[in-house]
Amino acid sequence: MDDVIRDGQILRPDSDDARVRATRETLQAMGEHPRLDTAVIQTVGAKHWDGFALALVQ
């Protein structure tokens, strides 16, 4: 899953951006899924804060 950091907005619990809320909910579900090992990788560069989630299905 790409663009999970949302320019750092993912860390703001008061964000009213629907994309941020949906990303947070999806990451929560991925983290709680018993068959998934999930990691979020943050990258910093020309696009500022970016990142992606990677999940391995067991």
Buried (B, 14 or more C-beta within 10 A) or exposed (E): BEBBBBEEBBEEEEBEEEEBEEBBEEBEEBBEEEEBEBEBEEEEEEEEBBBBBEBEEE
